[in-house]
Amino acid sequence: MSDDNSRDLYDRALSVLPGGVNSAVRAAIEPYPFFVRKGEGGHVIDADGNRYIDWVMGLGPLLLGHDLPDPVQASVQQKASEGPMYGTPTEIEVDLAEFVVRHVPSVEKIRFVNSGTEATTSAVRLARGYTGRNKIVVMQGGYHGAQESTLVEGDAENPRPSSAGIPQSFAEHTLPVPFNDEDAIREVFEEHGDDIAAVLTEPILGNYGIVYPEEGYHEFLREITDEHGSLLIFDEVITGFRVGGLGCAQSEFGVTPDLTTFGKIIGGGFPVGAIGGRAEIVENFTPSGDVFQAGTFSGHPVTMAAGLETLKFAAENDVYDHVNGLGDRLRSGLSDIVADQAPSYTVTGTDSMFKVIFTRDGPGPDSLEEQCSAGCRQDPTCPRYDYCPKNAADVKNAETERWRRVFWGGMKDEGVFLSQNQFECQFVSYGHTDDDVERTLEAYKEAL
């Protein structure tokens, strides 16, 4: 494959963009990223004309793939032709809000913003304003956007900023604990319970290799937050309207959070974020309450149209059957390949999310016939249970450099575009086909 045009574009980008990119993960590809010219269905075509099966899907927003169905495209074009924006409300934002409230049981009211980061920033401020408390419990390795309250590492005893530019005093109000660790949650509530505004978690760690919750974990979070008068916030920026269909991951797990943050799919591929939840809490946003939140582009009519028509199309067609079916086939096929070629590795994911984590230890190939066949479910009866990742530290301990430096490039040479590091998950879209799955499985065999 030739990549001369991508190399030249990256050279130009280095002169005007920090690191040559506008989001850090895009520079994870070495020696430089390929530049995309356009998408078609479940594929992308780069600046040199190379075609790849695309399992990144814009890092998740493109549930329908790169080719927008006619109703979605028509609505987007209509709203764009009527004028970019107005600085006053439009009917389409009410329509999308009503759709979300109708389909997500925990959401009684919703505020639209412009990104997942803005959504989680606003949700944390809302939780603090509503409870009158300061501290937020987060999961180590969970990602909640580029914001000061959650760019924190370490543990609850020694939280510290994970980025330059964040004062240590900010980090002191954030309590990181390992995902799936009930004892750690109990300890922070025993010590700080009177000042914990909320527990903020992804239902599934989606930005750190895809880590599934152990049975009962989210029910435990619901119980302990209720007991201490804290809020439970689900960050469904990744899982929202992808896991669990229109009810989102919370419906699949049967747990009702107080607040939910959304992004990605809810905007149909355009910039978006949202905070939804119990009316008595969301009403604390200005102008009805005293928690300030505002944004010039919030509720942008083009984004609202794209999001509404995307979700309506998913509701009225076989979108979830299609993407989840392909996801099952991918994970099942990958489980067979890994058992044969790399038995220490772990296949993870659910519905239309998938990943192979290069875990270092495993039960041995003779035990894998009884493993979770379509992605790790933290099943105690599975022979892999003691070896599969339970939290972000387990994922970080995997062979991340081999994944990035050797495997990713091998898959690219086979015409398959995967997420740029071992931590980001991969996504199936309505634009993908059975042939894409078969070609991808053959590529995994070759690259592994």
N, C-alpha and C positions, 0 to 999 in steps of 0.2 A: 504494500500500500504506500502510495505517495502521500506525504504530509507537508509538502513545501509551502502551500498557502497558509496552513495553520501555523507553521513555524514563523513565516513572515508576519502574520497578524499578531502573534505573541510578541515578536520583537517590537512591533509598533506599540502594542499595549503597554509594554514595560516602560515606555517613555512617558506615558500619560496616566497610567493607573497603578496604584500601589500593588506590587507583586504581579501586575499584568491582569488583574481580575477585579471583580466587584463583589465577590464573596469568597472567603478564604478556601473553602473546600474545593473550589474549581481549580486551584493551583496544586492540588495534591497529586495530580498526574505528572510523572516525570518523563522526559525532561521539560515538557510543556503540554498544556491541554490541547485537544483538538477543538477547533471552532466549528460550530454547527451552522449550516446554511438554511436548512429547513427540516421539518418533520413530515412523515407520511405514515398514517396508521400507527403501528407499533414500532416504527423505525425512525432513525434520524440519518440525514445525509450531511457530511461535513464539507468544509470549504474546499476540499480536494476531490469531492465527488464520491468518497467512500461511504458505503451504506452499512449501518449497524442495527441490529435488533436492540431496541432501547428498553432496558428494564429500570431506568432511572426515572423516567416520566416527570422530568422537572423537579425531582425529589418529592414526588407524590401528588401534586395537584391534578394531574391529567388522568382522571378516572376513565374518560372516554377516549383517550389516545390523542394523537396529533390532528386527526381529521375531525373537526367538530361536526356533529350531525346537523342537518339542515335547520331544525328549529332553533338550535343554539346559535348557529352562525347568523341566522336571520335576525334574531333578537339583538345580538351584539351589534350587528351592522346598523340596525334601526336606531338603537340608542346612540351610537357614535355619530350617526348622520344628523340627529336632532340637536346636537350640541354637546361639548365635552363635559360640562358640569355647571352648577348653578348657584351653589352656596345657600340653597334652601331645599327642603325635603322633596322627594319624588315618590310616586306611587309604587314604583318597582321595589324600593327598599322595604316598604310595608309588606308587599307580596312575599318577598323572600323571608322576612321575619315571621310571617304567619306560617309559611311552609315549615320552617325549622321548629317553631313552637308546636306545630301539629304532630311532628314526627319524633321529636326527642323528648321523652317524658319529663326529664328534669328541668327543661327550659320553659319558663313561663314568660320571661321577657329577655330581650337580647339587645346588645349594643354592638353595631358594626364599626370596625376600625380598619386599618390598612395592612396589617401584617400579623403573623403569629407572635412576633416579639412584642408588638404593641398590645396585643390581646393579653398576653401573660403579665406584662408590666401593669396594665390597667387592672387585671384581676387581683394581683397582689395588693395594689393600692386600695382596691375596693374591700378586700378582706380585712386589711388593717383599719380602714375607716369604719367599717361595719362593726367590728368587734372591739375597737379601741385598744388593740394589742399590736405588738411590734414584730414578733418573730414568725418566720416561715420555715416549715420543715420541708426539705426537698430530698430526692433520691440521688445518691452519688451516681454520676454518669447520666442522669436524666437531663434532657436539654429543653430549656424553656425560653429560647431566644437570646439575643445579644443584649441583655439588660443587667444592671448592677445587682439586683436582688438575687439573681440565680447564677451568675458567673462566679460561683464559689466552689472551692474544693476543700479537701481535708475531711474532718468529721465534726460531730456536734461539739466536741470539746475544744477543737482547734480549727475553726473555719477560717479560711483565708481567700482572698480574691484569686480567681484563676486567670485574670487578665491584668495587664498593666493599666493604670488609669482609674482603678477602683479603690477608694480609700478602705483601709482595714476596718474602719468604724462601720461601713456599710455591711461588710461580711459578717460582723458580729451578730446581726439580726437574722442570719440564715443558718439553719441547722441541717447539715447533710448527714444522711444515714444510708446504709446499704438497702437496696431494693430487696424485697422478700424477707426482711429481718424484723420480725415482730418484737423481739427483745430490745432491739435498738430503738424502736419507736416508743416502747414502754418507758425506757430510760429517759428519753428526752422529755416525755410528758411528765414523768415524775419530778424532773428537775425544773422544767420551764413551763409546765402546763398552763399556769395562769397568764402567761404572756405569749402563748402560741395562737396566732391569728388563724393559721390554716396549714394543712398538709397539702402540698402541691405535688402531683405525680402524674406521669403518663400511665394510662391503664396497662400498656405494654411498653417496655423500654424500646422505642423505635429508632432512636438515634445512637444506640450503643449496641448494635448487633442483633436486635430483636430478642428481648428477654421476656418470657411469659411469666405471669404471676403464679405463684403456688396457690393451690386451692385454699380458699378462705382468706387470702391476704387482703383483698379489697374490702371484704366484709369486716375484717378486723379494723381497717382504717376508718370505715364508716362508724363502727361502734366507739372507738376511742376518741374520735373527734366529737361525736355527740356527747360523750361522757364529760368532756372538758370544755364544751361550749366553743369549740373551734370549727372552722369550715373545712370541708373536703373539696378540693379543686381537682378536677380531671383535666389535664392538658390533652385534648383530642385534636390538636393541630394536625398530627399525622394520621391518627386512627379515625377521626371523625368522618362519617359517611364512606368509610372504606371497610373497617372492621365492624361487623354487626349490621351492615346495610344502613338503611335510613335511620335506624335507632342508635347508631354509633356503638362503640365498644362497650359503653356502660350498659346498654341493653343486653349485650351478649353475656356480660358478667353478672347481670342482675343487681347492680349496685347503683344507687342514685346519689350523685354528688350534689353539693350545694351550688357550685359554679362549674361551668365548663368553658374552656377556651377552644376556639375553632380557627382554622385557616385552610390553606391549600384548596381542597375540593369544594369548600363552601363558596369559593369565588370562581370556580370553573376554569382555573388557569390564569386568572388575573389577580393583581395584588389585593389581599383581603385578610382580615382577621375578625374575630367576634368574641364577645363574652356573654354567655347566657346562663340563666339560673333562676332561682326562686325570685319571684317578683319583689318581695320585701327586701331582698338584698340588692338586686340590680337597680331598684328605685333610688338607691343611695348615690348613684351617679348624678352629677349636675345635668340638667337644671332642677330635677325633682329632689335631689339630695345635695350633700355638701362634699362629695368626693369628686374632685375636678377631673373631667375627661372631655376632650374635644379633638377634632381633627378636620382640616380643610377638605381632605379627600374622602372622609368616612362616608359610607353609603354611596360611593360613586356609581352612577346609573349604569355604566357599561359593565362594571364588575357585578353589580346586583343582578343584571339581566343574565350574564353568563352563569352565575351561580344558580339562579332560580331555574333556568332552562336545563342546566346540567342535572340538577337533582330531579326535576320533573321527568326528564328523559330516563334517568335511572329507575324512577318509580314506575314508569309505564312500559318499560322494555325489560329484556332479560339480562341487563347489565351485570347484576350481582351473581346470577347463576353462571354467567360466562366467565367473569374474572376469577371468581372463587373456584370454579371448576379447573381452570387453567392453573391456578395457584396450587391446588391439590396435586395436579399431575406433575408440576414442577418439583414440589417438595418430595413427593413419592419417588419420582425418578432420581432425584438427587440423593435421597436416602439409600437407594440401591447402588448408585455409583460410589458414594462415600464408603458404604460397607465393603465394597470390593477393592477400592483404590486407596482410601485414606480413612481407615476405621476409627481413628481418633477424632476426626472432625465431626461437627454437629450441625445438622440441618434445622433451621429455625423458621418461624413465621406462622401466619394464620391467614385465612381468607385470601386476599390478593397481595400479601406481603411475603417475601421469602429471602433467605440468606444462608450461606454456608459459613460457619465460624470455624476458623482453623484452630480448634482446641487441641491441646498438646497430649491429653490423656483420654483413654477410652476403655471400654470393657473388653475389647478384642473382637475380631470379626466373627467368631463363632457364636457370640451372644446377640448379634444385631438383628437376627430374624424376628425378634419380638420387640424391637424398638418402636417408638412412636413413628408411624409410617408416613405422616404428612406434616412433620415439624414438631419440635420439642413442645410437650405440654406439661412438663414438670410432674410427670406421672411416677409416683414412688415404685410402681411395679415394673417400670421400664429398666432394662439392664444398663441404660446410659444415665439413669437418674443422678447418680453420685458424681458424674463427670460433666453433665451439661451446665452451661452458665446459669447461675442463679441471680447474679447482679453484675454491675458494670466492671468490677474488679476482675471477675472471672473472664469477661470478654477481653479486657485489656491484657490479660495474661496469655492470650492466644498469640499465634504467630502472625502478628499484624504486619510486620515488615515483609514476610514472605508473600502475604496476600497482596500488599501494595506494590512491591518491587518486581515480583515474578508473575504471580497469578493474574493480576489485572491486565497486564500487557499481553499475556498469553491469550486471554479471552478477547481482547481487542483484535489481536491478529486473526482470531476465528470469526470476527465480524459481530461480536457481542459487546454491548456497552453496559457495564455494571457500575454501581456507585463507586466513587473514587477512593474509598477506603473501607476497611473491614467493619467500621462502626455504622455507617449509613445503611439503611435497609433498601430493598429493591421492590418494585411495584409492577403488578400486572394491570393492563388497561383493556378496555373494550376493543381497542384497535389491534390487539394481539391475536394470533391465530394458533391452531394446533401445530402448524408447520413451524412457527416461531419457537414453540416449546420443544419440539423434536430437535430442531437445529441447535437450540441452546444446550440441551442435554448432551448432544454429541460434542459440542464445544467444551463442556465441563469435563467429559471423559478425556479429551485430548489435552486440555490445559492442566488437569490434575496429574 
